[in-house]
Amino acid sequence: MNALKVIKKEEYTIVQMNRGKVNAINYAMVQELRQVFRDIENDSSVKGAILTGQPHYFSAGLDLIELFQYDKRQIKDFFRVFGALFIELMHITKPVISAITGHAPAGGCVLAVASDNRIMADGGQYIIGLNEVAVNIQISQNLIETYAFWIGGGLASRYIMEGKLLNAEEALSAGLVDELVPLEQVLPMAEARMQHYLKADQEILVNTKRKLRKNLLARLDMDAENSLKEAATLWWKPEIRTKMEAYVKSFTNKKKV
């Protein structure tokens, strides 16, 4: 694994995103996440998983600098596998907890909302949310449905249209995250929550998760390629490419300073 660090505990697995400073998501990282979570789902000795990041960054979202260089086939493949990852995470039968160790905008938030619990680092500097509209990326119906599942349809509609990023306190108030703790306590708190789950009868826990998600999953488009087809198409819209090129150049220049 190049983008992930997998830590196996007695009955659960910690999956730490470990790609550079900000855990920007590219094709290879998505495929690694898919494989690790498939392994977790298929391993009867593993009863749950914690997804986490590095100090100050859970994930900054899609690696737009790399993705901007993809050709049409590559970007289509990326959105297909990213859509598949989200669908697969939504269908995992075992409890999954996101230990959000800092910033989690856009793609970082996508990963987090697929989990059952979100424990986030406290602090006004950290942000989470879906700002796809603001960065000119088409959001999927699957993501809209899932965001609304956690924070309600009204808030989801307003926040998504605004491309709003929430600070930790706002995220807690909206119901997007369950608990705020100091940065150094995020992973220990997630592990404590996992220990609580492990005490339950596992068949009852799995059955309960399936029932809780039944109506939401019924609203999702299970065709991974179709779910992000618009995103892959609109990616090449000339005016969007122009804006994205300017963003990539400005971001690249900041990294050089």
Contacts in CASP RR format, 6 or more apart in sequence:
PFRMAT RR
TARGET T0000
AUTHOR 0000-0000-0000
METHOD contacts of the structure
MODEL  1
MNALKVIKKEEYTIVQMNRGKVNAINYAMVQELRQVFRDIENDSSVKGAI
LTGQPHYFSAGLDLIELFQYDKRQIKDFFRVFGALFIELMHITKPVISAI
TGHAPAGGCVLAVASDNRIMADGGQYIIGLNEVAVNIQISQNLIETYAFW
IGGGLASRYIMEGKLLNAEEALSAGLVDELVPLEQVLPMAEARMQHYLKA
DQEILVNTKRKLRKNLLARLDMDAENSLKEAATLWWKPEIRTKMEAYVKS
FTNKKKV
1 32 0 8 1.000
1 36 0 8 1.000
2 19 0 8 1.000
2 28 0 8 1.000
2 32 0 8 1.000
3 17 0 8 1.000
3 18 0 8 1.000
3 19 0 8 1.000
3 23 0 8 1.000
3 26 0 8 1.000
3 28 0 8 1.000
3 29 0 8 1.000
3 32 0 8 1.000
3 33 0 8 1.000
4 15 0 8 1.000
4 16 0 8 1.000
4 17 0 8 1.000
4 18 0 8 1.000
4 19 0 8 1.000
4 29 0 8 1.000
4 32 0 8 1.000
4 33 0 8 1.000
4 36 0 8 1.000
5 15 0 8 1.000
5 16 0 8 1.000
5 18 0 8 1.000
6 13 0 8 1.000
6 14 0 8 1.000
6 15 0 8 1.000
6 16 0 8 1.000
6 36 0 8 1.000
7 13 0 8 1.000
7 14 0 8 1.000
7 15 0 8 1.000
7 16 0 8 1.000
8 14 0 8 1.000
8 46 0 8 1.000
9 191 0 8 1.000
11 45 0 8 1.000
11 46 0 8 1.000
11 47 0 8 1.000
11 48 0 8 1.000
11 198 0 8 1.000
12 46 0 8 1.000
12 47 0 8 1.000
12 48 0 8 1.000
12 49 0 8 1.000
12 50 0 8 1.000
12 194 0 8 1.000
12 198 0 8 1.000
13 36 0 8 1.000
13 40 0 8 1.000
13 46 0 8 1.000
13 48 0 8 1.000
13 49 0 8 1.000
13 50 0 8 1.000
14 49 0 8 1.000
14 50 0 8 1.000
14 52 0 8 1.000
14 187 0 8 1.000
14 191 0 8 1.000
15 33 0 8 1.000
15 36 0 8 1.000
15 37 0 8 1.000
15 40 0 8 1.000
15 49 0 8 1.000
15 50 0 8 1.000
15 51 0 8 1.000
15 52 0 8 1.000
16 52 0 8 1.000
16 53 0 8 1.000
16 54 0 8 1.000
17 23 0 8 1.000
17 29 0 8 1.000
17 51 0 8 1.000
17 52 0 8 1.000
17 53 0 8 1.000
17 54 0 8 1.000
17 58 0 8 1.000
17 59 0 8 1.000
18 53 0 8 1.000
18 54 0 8 1.000
19 25 0 8 1.000
19 26 0 8 1.000
19 29 0 8 1.000
20 54 0 8 1.000
21 54 0 8 1.000
21 57 0 8 1.000
22 57 0 8 1.000
22 59 0 8 1.000
22 60 0 8 1.000
22 61 0 8 1.000
22 103 0 8 1.000
23 29 0 8 1.000
23 53 0 8 1.000
23 54 0 8 1.000
23 57 0 8 1.000
23 58 0 8 1.000
23 59 0 8 1.000
23 60 0 8 1.000
23 61 0 8 1.000
23 108 0 8 1.000
24 59 0 8 1.000
24 60 0 8 1.000
24 61 0 8 1.000
24 62 0 8 1.000
24 63 0 8 1.000
24 64 0 8 1.000
24 65 0 8 1.000
24 66 0 8 1.000
25 59 0 8 1.000
25 61 0 8 1.000
25 62 0 8 1.000
25 63 0 8 1.000
25 82 0 8 1.000
25 107 0 8 1.000
25 108 0 8 1.000
26 62 0 8 1.000
26 63 0 8 1.000
26 66 0 8 1.000
26 67 0 8 1.000
26 78 0 8 1.000
27 70 0 8 1.000
27 74 0 8 1.000
27 77 0 8 1.000
27 78 0 8 1.000
27 81 0 8 1.000
29 63 0 8 1.000
30 78 0 8 1.000
30 81 0 8 1.000
30 82 0 8 1.000
30 85 0 8 1.000
31 81 0 8 1.000
33 85 0 8 1.000
33 111 0 8 1.000
34 81 0 8 1.000
34 84 0 8 1.000
34 85 0 8 1.000
34 88 0 8 1.000
37 49 0 8 1.000
37 85 0 8 1.000
37 88 0 8 1.000
37 89 0 8 1.000
37 92 0 8 1.000
38 88 0 8 1.000
40 46 0 8 1.000
40 48 0 8 1.000
40 49 0 8 1.000
40 92 0 8 1.000
40 94 0 8 1.000
41 92 0 8 1.000
41 93 0 8 1.000
41 94 0 8 1.000
46 94 0 8 1.000
47 94 0 8 1.000
47 95 0 8 1.000
47 197 0 8 1.000
47 198 0 8 1.000
47 202 0 8 1.000
48 94 0 8 1.000
48 95 0 8 1.000
48 96 0 8 1.000
48 194 0 8 1.000
48 197 0 8 1.000
48 198 0 8 1.000
49 92 0 8 1.000
49 94 0 8 1.000
49 95 0 8 1.000
49 96 0 8 1.000
49 97 0 8 1.000
50 96 0 8 1.000
50 97 0 8 1.000
50 98 0 8 1.000
50 99 0 8 1.000
50 187 0 8 1.000
50 190 0 8 1.000
50 191 0 8 1.000
50 194 0 8 1.000
51 96 0 8 1.000
51 97 0 8 1.000
51 98 0 8 1.000
51 99 0 8 1.000
51 111 0 8 1.000
51 112 0 8 1.000
51 115 0 8 1.000
52 58 0 8 1.000
52 98 0 8 1.000
52 99 0 8 1.000
52 100 0 8 1.000
52 101 0 8 1.000
52 186 0 8 1.000
52 187 0 8 1.000
52 190 0 8 1.000
53 59 0 8 1.000
53 99 0 8 1.000
53 100 0 8 1.000
53 101 0 8 1.000
53 102 0 8 1.000
54 101 0 8 1.000
55 101 0 8 1.000
55 102 0 8 1.000
55 183 0 8 1.000
56 101 0 8 1.000
56 102 0 8 1.000
56 103 0 8 1.000
56 121 0 8 1.000
56 126 0 8 1.000
56 183 0 8 1.000
57 101 0 8 1.000
57 102 0 8 1.000
57 103 0 8 1.000
58 98 0 8 1.000
58 99 0 8 1.000
58 100 0 8 1.000
58 101 0 8 1.000
58 102 0 8 1.000
58 103 0 8 1.000
58 104 0 8 1.000
58 108 0 8 1.000
58 111 0 8 1.000
58 112 0 8 1.000
58 128 0 8 1.000
59 103 0 8 1.000
59 104 0 8 1.000
59 107 0 8 1.000
59 108 0 8 1.000
59 111 0 8 1.000
60 103 0 8 1.000
60 105 0 8 1.000
60 106 0 8 1.000
60 108 0 8 1.000
61 104 0 8 1.000
61 105 0 8 1.000
61 106 0 8 1.000
61 107 0 8 1.000
61 108 0 8 1.000
61 110 0 8 1.000
62 106 0 8 1.000
62 107 0 8 1.000
62 137 0 8 1.000
64 135 0 8 1.000
64 244 0 8 1.000
64 247 0 8 1.000
64 248 0 8 1.000
64 251 0 8 1.000
65 248 0 8 1.000
65 251 0 8 1.000
65 252 0 8 1.000
67 75 0 8 1.000
67 78 0 8 1.000
68 244 0 8 1.000
68 245 0 8 1.000
68 248 0 8 1.000
70 78 0 8 1.000
72 236 0 8 1.000
75 232 0 8 1.000
75 235 0 8 1.000
75 236 0 8 1.000
76 232 0 8 1.000
78 232 0 8 1.000
79 228 0 8 1.000
79 229 0 8 1.000
79 231 0 8 1.000
79 232 0 8 1.000
79 235 0 8 1.000
80 224 0 8 1.000
80 225 0 8 1.000
80 228 0 8 1.000
80 232 0 8 1.000
81 224 0 8 1.000
82 110 0 8 1.000
82 228 0 8 1.000
83 140 0 8 1.000
83 142 0 8 1.000
83 224 0 8 1.000
83 227 0 8 1.000
83 228 0 8 1.000
84 224 0 8 1.000
86 110 0 8 1.000
86 114 0 8 1.000
86 140 0 8 1.000
86 142 0 8 1.000
86 143 0 8 1.000
86 227 0 8 1.000
87 142 0 8 1.000
87 220 0 8 1.000
87 222 0 8 1.000
87 224 0 8 1.000
87 227 0 8 1.000
89 96 0 8 1.000
89 111 0 8 1.000
89 114 0 8 1.000
89 115 0 8 1.000
90 114 0 8 1.000
90 142 0 8 1.000
90 146 0 8 1.000
90 213 0 8 1.000
90 216 0 8 1.000
90 217 0 8 1.000
90 220 0 8 1.000
91 217 0 8 1.000
93 206 0 8 1.000
93 209 0 8 1.000
93 210 0 8 1.000
94 206 0 8 1.000
94 209 0 8 1.000
95 116 0 8 1.000
95 117 0 8 1.000
95 194 0 8 1.000
95 197 0 8 1.000
95 205 0 8 1.000
95 209 0 8 1.000
96 114 0 8 1.000
96 115 0 8 1.000
96 116 0 8 1.000
97 115 0 8 1.000
97 116 0 8 1.000
97 117 0 8 1.000
97 118 0 8 1.000
97 119 0 8 1.000
97 190 0 8 1.000
97 193 0 8 1.000
97 194 0 8 1.000
98 111 0 8 1.000
98 112 0 8 1.000
98 115 0 8 1.000
98 117 0 8 1.000
98 118 0 8 1.000
98 119 0 8 1.000
98 190 0 8 1.000
99 119 0 8 1.000
99 186 0 8 1.000
99 187 0 8 1.000
99 189 0 8 1.000
99 190 0 8 1.000
100 112 0 8 1.000
100 118 0 8 1.000
100 119 0 8 1.000
100 120 0 8 1.000
100 121 0 8 1.000
100 126 0 8 1.000
100 128 0 8 1.000
100 177 0 8 1.000
100 186 0 8 1.000
101 121 0 8 1.000
101 183 0 8 1.000
101 186 0 8 1.000
101 187 0 8 1.000
102 120 0 8 1.000
102 121 0 8 1.000
102 126 0 8 1.000
102 183 0 8 1.000
103 126 0 8 1.000
103 127 0 8 1.000
103 128 0 8 1.000
104 111 0 8 1.000
104 112 0 8 1.000
104 120 0 8 1.000
104 126 0 8 1.000
104 127 0 8 1.000
104 128 0 8 1.000
104 129 0 8 1.000
105 127 0 8 1.000
105 128 0 8 1.000
105 129 0 8 1.000
105 130 0 8 1.000
105 131 0 8 1.000
105 165 0 8 1.000
106 129 0 8 1.000
106 130 0 8 1.000
106 131 0 8 1.000
106 132 0 8 1.000
106 135 0 8 1.000
106 137 0 8 1.000
108 128 0 8 1.000
109 128 0 8 1.000
109 129 0 8 1.000
109 130 0 8 1.000
110 130 0 8 1.000
110 143 0 8 1.000
112 118 0 8 1.000
112 128 0 8 1.000
113 143 0 8 1.000
113 146 0 8 1.000
113 147 0 8 1.000
113 149 0 8 1.000
113 150 0 8 1.000
113 176 0 8 1.000
114 146 0 8 1.000
116 209 0 8 1.000
117 178 0 8 1.000
117 190 0 8 1.000
117 193 0 8 1.000
118 176 0 8 1.000
118 177 0 8 1.000
118 178 0 8 1.000
119 177 0 8 1.000
119 178 0 8 1.000
119 179 0 8 1.000
119 180 0 8 1.000
119 181 0 8 1.000
119 186 0 8 1.000
119 189 0 8 1.000
119 190 0 8 1.000
119 193 0 8 1.000
120 126 0 8 1.000
120 128 0 8 1.000
120 168 0 8 1.000
120 171 0 8 1.000
120 172 0 8 1.000
120 177 0 8 1.000
120 179 0 8 1.000
120 180 0 8 1.000
120 181 0 8 1.000
120 186 0 8 1.000
121 168 0 8 1.000
121 180 0 8 1.000
121 181 0 8 1.000
121 182 0 8 1.000
121 183 0 8 1.000
121 186 0 8 1.000
122 168 0 8 1.000
122 180 0 8 1.000
122 181 0 8 1.000
122 182 0 8 1.000
122 183 0 8 1.000
123 167 0 8 1.000
123 168 0 8 1.000
123 169 0 8 1.000
123 180 0 8 1.000
124 167 0 8 1.000
124 168 0 8 1.000
124 169 0 8 1.000
125 167 0 8 1.000
126 167 0 8 1.000
126 168 0 8 1.000
127 165 0 8 1.000
127 166 0 8 1.000
127 167 0 8 1.000
128 165 0 8 1.000
128 166 0 8 1.000
128 168 0 8 1.000
128 171 0 8 1.000
128 176 0 8 1.000
128 177 0 8 1.000
129 159 0 8 1.000
129 163 0 8 1.000
129 164 0 8 1.000
129 165 0 8 1.000
129 166 0 8 1.000
129 171 0 8 1.000
129 176 0 8 1.000
130 139 0 8 1.000
130 143 0 8 1.000
130 147 0 8 1.000
130 159 0 8 1.000
130 160 0 8 1.000
130 163 0 8 1.000
131 163 0 8 1.000
131 164 0 8 1.000
131 165 0 8 1.000
132 138 0 8 1.000
132 139 0 8 1.000
132 160 0 8 1.000
132 163 0 8 1.000
133 139 0 8 1.000
133 160 0 8 1.000
133 161 0 8 1.000
133 162 0 8 1.000
133 163 0 8 1.000
134 162 0 8 1.000
134 163 0 8 1.000
135 244 0 8 1.000
135 247 0 8 1.000
136 240 0 8 1.000
136 243 0 8 1.000
136 244 0 8 1.000
137 231 0 8 1.000
137 235 0 8 1.000
138 228 0 8 1.000
138 230 0 8 1.000
138 231 0 8 1.000
138 234 0 8 1.000
139 160 0 8 1.000
139 231 0 8 1.000
140 221 0 8 1.000
140 227 0 8 1.000
140 228 0 8 1.000
140 230 0 8 1.000
140 231 0 8 1.000
141 220 0 8 1.000
141 221 0 8 1.000
141 227 0 8 1.000
142 220 0 8 1.000
142 221 0 8 1.000
142 227 0 8 1.000
144 156 0 8 1.000
144 160 0 8 1.000
145 216 0 8 1.000
145 219 0 8 1.000
145 220 0 8 1.000
146 216 0 8 1.000
146 220 0 8 1.000
147 156 0 8 1.000
147 159 0 8 1.000
147 160 0 8 1.000
148 154 0 8 1.000
148 156 0 8 1.000
148 157 0 8 1.000
149 216 0 8 1.000
150 175 0 8 1.000
150 176 0 8 1.000
151 159 0 8 1.000
151 174 0 8 1.000
151 175 0 8 1.000
151 176 0 8 1.000
155 174 0 8 1.000
158 164 0 8 1.000
159 166 0 8 1.000
159 174 0 8 1.000
166 174 0 8 1.000
166 176 0 8 1.000
168 177 0 8 1.000
168 180 0 8 1.000
169 180 0 8 1.000
171 177 0 8 1.000
172 178 0 8 1.000
172 179 0 8 1.000
172 180 0 8 1.000
179 189 0 8 1.000
181 189 0 8 1.000
197 205 0 8 1.000
220 227 0 8 1.000
221 227 0 8 1.000
234 240 0 8 1.000
235 241 0 8 1.000
END
